[in-house]
Amino acid sequence: MFKVVSLFLSISIFSVAQANETVEFETAQELLTVMEVDKQMLGGFEAMLPIVNQLADKLKLNAQETEELKGIYRDWFDNDIDRVKMRTEIANLYSKQFTMSEMKQIIEFYGTPVGKKFIQQSPELTKLGAQIGMAEAQNKQHLLVEKLTPFMEEHSNE
């Protein structure tokens, strides 16, 4: 009898834990929807396009060839990147990093005018921020090369 009761309690506790994880995951999914994470992913891709332009410049592509190259990247992003999988993994991450209460507060914030504006502006801000970072990295690339050269010379002889 004790074994039966223990088994029943174990199953009940496991079921409650699973239900809580499901509710937390669903709340995290709701948070991602409110945050318009799909648009954020697209914004991340758009932020990558200046790198594609740099590659096109390096390859000395004309405008038509540059657009063809961008098309290859867009096709890869649209057809090969598993955004559903990414969204699931991000939701799992959020549900582990934030409590239910915190996620609900964040959802509430994104429902406010300021929160909506933040969401609306985020993809463009992400893109512009990435461009600022890339420009600064390019401007200081010579300093990195100076620092890397001795290391590369030392290790290329091995």
Secondary structure, DSSP 4 states (H G I P E B T S, - for coil): -HHHHHHHHHHHHHHHHHHHHHHHHHHHHHHHHHTTHHHHHHHHHHHHHHHHHHHHHHTT--HHHHHHHHHHHHHHHHHTS-HHHHHHHHHHHHHHHS-HHHHHHHHHHHTSHHHHHHHHHHHHHHHHHHHHHHHHHHHTHHHHHHHHHHHHHHHHT-
